[in-house]
Amino acid sequence: MSTIAANLQAVEATIAAATEAAGRPRSTVQLLAVSKTFPTEAVLEAIAAGQRAFGENYLQEGVEKIAAVARAQPDLSLEWHFIGPIQSNKTKPIATHFDWVHTVERIKIAQRLSEQRPPERGPLNICLQVNISGEVTKSGATAAELPELARQVAALPNLRLRGLMAIPEPQSDPALQRAAFATLRRLGESLRADGLMVDTLSMGMSGDMGAAILEGATIVRVGSAIFGAREYH
């Protein structure tokens, strides 16, 4: 068994234990393997071990990797999620190549993604990024901005508003981790109470996915626990 396959098994065990502790079916949490900075070969190893959903932060690298994996596995149905910051002049390749975008925080970006989504690809799944910790260096809409932004995005053609994403301030205390994730969960519940059909909470990474799942995460974004230490660009 490869190292990546073994790591995926360990992550799967963590997710299974957390969903059991939360009283939730395992099927309610999707594992998103964050493959940014790792080569196509690492993605192919993860695919061989059964992984089917991958997250990329860097646009050019992600587009090249999507193409390379498609050449190597032309008959395989994979899901590609863009989880990095979005520049307005880079929306077209995101809209063209990805299945999900987790980092929409402005209506201008959503409008461009909607206009540039190829119709034959079907609606682009959208998560709105929320700055739940109030960090000045962190991207994301504020809780106050969220309801109007969500209504505007939900009304756009070629997009499907799925839910919310957050990267809270790192905490080692599980109780503090859970408190941050509970904030995002409540924001999602508020959107549903307003009539928006959202079903996704993208929250939790290698160090805090257990706390995120206990608070309702439906997608956990895991990189280093699967692929190892990351080499940054």
C-alpha positions in Angstrom: 0.0 0.0 0.0 1.3 3.5 -0.9 1.8 6.1 1.8 -1.0 8.2 0.3 -3.4 5.2 0.4 -2.4 4.5 4.0 -3.0 8.2 4.9 -6.4 8.1 3.2 -7.3 5.1 5.3 -6.3 7.0 8.5 -8.3 10.1 7.5 -11.3 7.9 6.7 -11.1 6.4 10.1 -11.0 9.9 11.7 -14.1 10.9 9.7 -15.9 7.7 10.5 -15.3 8.2 14.2 -16.4 11.8 14.2 -19.6 11.1 12.3 -20.4 8.3 14.7 -19.8 10.6 17.6 -22.1 13.2 16.0 -24.8 10.6 15.4 -24.5 11.2 11.6 -24.2 8.7 8.7 -20.7 8.5 7.3 -22.2 9.4 3.9 -23.1 12.9 5.1 -19.4 14.1 4.9 -17.4 14.3 1.7 -13.6 14.2 1.9 -12.0 16.8 -0.4 -8.3 15.9 -0.9 -6.5 19.2 -1.2 -3.8 18.5 -3.8 -2.4 22.0 -4.3 1.4 22.0 -4.9 1.5 18.2 -5.2 2.2 16.6 -8.6 -0.3 14.8 -10.8 1.4 11.5 -9.7 0.2 12.1 -6.1 -3.4 12.7 -7.3 -3.2 9.5 -9.4 -2.1 7.6 -6.3 -5.1 9.0 -4.4 -7.4 8.1 -7.2 -6.0 4.5 -7.2 -6.9 4.4 -3.5 -10.5 5.4 -4.3 -10.5 9.2 -3.8 -12.6 11.1 -6.3 -12.9 14.8 -5.2 -9.9 17.1 -5.2 -9.3 20.7 -4.2 -6.9 23.2 -5.9 -5.9 26.7 -4.7 -3.8 27.9 -7.6 -5.6 28.3 -10.9 -2.9 27.6 -13.5 -1.6 24.6 -11.5 -5.1 23.3 -11.0 -6.1 23.6 -14.7 -2.9 21.9 -15.8 -3.5 19.1 -13.2 -7.1 18.6 -14.3 -5.9 18.1 -17.9 -3.1 15.8 -17.0 -5.3 13.6 -14.8 -7.9 13.5 -17.6 -5.3 12.3 -20.0 -4.2 9.6 -17.6 -7.7 8.5 -16.5 -10.0 9.6 -19.4 -12.9 7.4 -18.4 -13.0 8.4 -14.7 -15.6 10.8 -13.3 -13.8 13.2 -10.8 -14.9 16.3 -9.0 -12.6 19.3 -9.0 -13.1 22.1 -6.4 -11.5 25.5 -6.6 -10.7 26.6 -3.0 -8.3 29.5 -3.5 -8.7 33.3 -3.8 -10.4 34.5 -7.0 -9.1 37.4 -9.0 -11.8 38.9 -11.2 -9.7 38.5 -14.4 -9.3 34.8 -13.7 -12.9 33.8 -13.4 -13.3 32.3 -16.9 -10.9 29.3 -16.5 -12.4 28.6 -13.1 -15.9 28.7 -14.5 -14.8 26.4 -17.4 -12.8 23.8 -15.6 -14.1 23.3 -12.1 -17.2 21.7 -10.6 -17.3 23.6 -7.4 -16.0 27.0 -6.1 -15.7 27.5 -2.4 -14.3 31.1 -2.2 -17.0 33.5 -3.5 -17.2 36.5 -1.3 -18.3 39.3 -3.8 -21.3 39.5 -6.1 -19.0 40.7 -8.9 -17.1 37.5 -8.9 -20.3 35.4 -8.8 -21.7 37.4 -11.8 -18.6 36.7 -13.8 -18.6 33.0 -13.0 -22.3 32.8 -14.0 -21.7 34.7 -17.3 -18.6 32.5 -18.2 -19.9 29.1 -17.2 -20.2 26.9 -20.3 -23.9 25.9 -20.5 -23.0 22.3 -21.4 -21.3 21.9 -18.1 -24.4 22.5 -16.0 -24.6 24.8 -13.0 -21.4 25.6 -11.1 -21.7 24.7 -7.4 -21.0 27.7 -5.2 -20.0 28.1 -1.5 -19.8 31.6 -0.1 -16.7 32.2 2.0 -17.4 33.8 5.4 -14.9 35.4 7.6 -16.2 34.0 10.9 -13.2 35.0 13.0 -13.2 38.6 12.0 -9.5 38.5 11.0 -8.5 41.5 9.0 -6.1 39.3 6.9 -8.7 36.7 6.1 -10.9 36.7 3.1 -14.6 36.3 3.2 -17.9 38.1 3.6 -19.0 39.3 7.0 -22.0 37.7 8.8 -23.8 41.0 8.2 -23.1 41.0 4.4 -24.0 37.3 4.0 -27.8 37.3 3.7 -27.9 39.8 0.8 -24.9 38.2 -0.9 -26.6 34.8 -0.7 -29.9 36.1 -2.2 -28.0 37.7 -5.1 -25.9 34.7 -5.8 -28.9 32.3 -5.6 -30.7 34.3 -8.3 -27.9 34.0 -10.9 -28.3 31.6 -13.8 -25.6 28.9 -14.3 -24.7 28.8 -10.6 -26.1 26.7 -7.8 -25.7 28.2 -4.3 -24.8 25.2 -2.2 -23.7 26.7 1.1 -20.9 28.2 3.1 -17.1 27.9 3.6 -14.9 29.2 6.3 -11.3 29.0 7.4 -11.4 30.0 11.1 -8.5 31.2 13.1 -6.4 28.2 14.1 -7.1 26.9 17.6 -5.7 23.9 19.4 -8.6 23.7 21.9 -11.3 21.5 20.5 -14.0 23.6 22.3 -12.8 26.8 20.6 -12.6 24.9 17.3 -16.2 23.8 17.7 -17.4 27.3 18.7 -16.1 28.8 15.4 -17.7 26.0 13.3 -20.9 26.4 15.2 -21.0 30.0 14.1 -20.9 28.9 10.4 -23.5 26.3 11.0 -25.9 28.9 12.5 -25.3 31.2 9.5 -26.3 28.3 7.2 -29.4 27.6 9.3 -30.3 31.2 9.0 -30.1 31.2 5.2 -32.3 28.1 5.1 -34.8 29.8 7.4 -34.9 32.6 4.8 -35.9 30.1 2.2 -32.5 29.5 0.5 -31.9 25.8 -0.4 -28.4 25.5 1.0 -27.1 22.1 2.0 -23.3 22.4 2.3 -20.9 23.5 5.1 -17.3 23.3 3.8 -15.3 23.5 7.0 -12.5 21.6 8.8 -9.0 20.7 7.7 -6.4 18.2 8.8 -6.1 19.6 12.3 -9.7 20.3 13.2 -11.9 18.1 11.0 -13.3 16.2 13.9 -14.6 19.4 15.6 -16.0 20.5 12.2 -17.9 17.3 11.7 -19.4 17.5 15.2 -20.7 20.9 14.2 -22.2 19.8 10.9 -19.5 19.9 8.3 -20.5 18.3 5.0 -17.2 18.8 3.3 -13.8 18.6 5.0 -10.8 19.9 3.1 -7.7 17.7 3.9 -4.3 18.1 2.4 -1.3 17.4 4.6 -2.9 14.5 6.4 -3.2 12.8 3.0 -0.3 14.0 0.9 2.3 14.9 3.6 4.2 18.1 4.2 3.5 20.7 1.5 6.1 22.4 -0.6 4.9 26.0 -1.1 5.4 27.9 -4.4 
